[in-house]
């Protein structure tokens, strides 16, 4: 630490927007608080479009040389990794003028999972996809001997808000199993009570390993499915008690529940042991989710009811009966897509039959009925007239025939007489 002329520690300059660290990074704004220090967004003064995240050691810890060495351990561990699901670490540096040690990482422009809990509903397929993407990142870290130990919703950012592009950040309490097994805060407890594994609390007394991060990942996915934070205890005693029984998995889609149960087993021996095993067991679930419908959240096709058109008019003014009318034009339509049928307003129902006037229903039917009655009357009169002519004709024929041969001639018109008799 720098000293003043009297040999006393010089007051540390405050880090604020506008200051430049190491003649390289201009501080733009404070964006959060990491596991071990404040986080700022900064720009490379040589490439202004190149924005980075600067994580600074807390003031109360900055004077501890051992702690500063441990802080640098995070970068040394992470520089061994290059995976799209893990935040990229660039360097570890110290600014002598400001007397600040800091880590430089890529800047992720996007929300954290924590900010989305309760504000967004995640489909089961989305949660499974998120789980596998994060498992891919953890697999890379675990194979490099790095255990995160603090995997929680606030340590997962979604690049550009894309659920398919999560990034695990803040390896500030990372345990390097490839080295001496120490962490930035020593060999004791590390992590958040709400998301740590039982072995991090000492019950059971078991080594920290890949299975530890897998337990935390299970709680992250469960919390997103529930839409609210899971009460896993806020004190060591409460946290231990909460983990003696498996958490309620009812918010998880049924095909995924066995997987989550295996991730959240209390004892590490009963838990999924590696990210590779997790990925192997997760992959077949995508197909199962396609064939599964949530009992209370099924994709119900919208029902669109189209107006039933008036029955068209048939011959003699009668309406076409149900048997004559095609069935598909008569029944109420149930369609799978809203765009397939557009229900028209009642005032436009006439579009279904251009010859039908909705505004004069009674008049249309009355006119047709009167025309039918007139035609029937004319036919009846014609029949009566024909019968009358036949009778008259028969009488006339009888009178003209009798003068020629009354004795020998046969009755020329018995049918006419018979007709006349019937008519009477």
Buried (B, 14 or more C-beta within 10 A) or exposed (E): EEEEEEEEEEEBEEBEEEBBBBEBBBBBEBBBEBBBBBBBBBBBEEEEEEBBBBBBBEEEBBEEEEBBEBBBBBBEBBEBBEBEBBBBBBBBBBBEEBBBBBBBBBBBEBBBBBBBBEEEEBEBBBBBBBBBBBBBBBBBBBBBBBBBBBBBBBBBBBBEEEBEBBBBBBBBBBBBBEEEEEBBBEEEBBBBBBBBBBBBBEBEEBEBBBBBBBBBBBBBBBBBBBBEBBEBBEEBEEBBEBBEEEBEBEBBBBBBEEBBBBBBBBEBEEBBBBBBBBBEBBEEBBEBBEEBEEEEEEEEEEEBEBBEBBBBBEEEBEBBEEEEBEEEEEEEBEBEEEEEEEEEEEEEBBEBBEEBEBEEEEEBBEEBEEEBEEEEEEEEEEEEEEEEEBBEEBEEEBEEBEEEEEEEEEEBBEEBBEBBEEEE
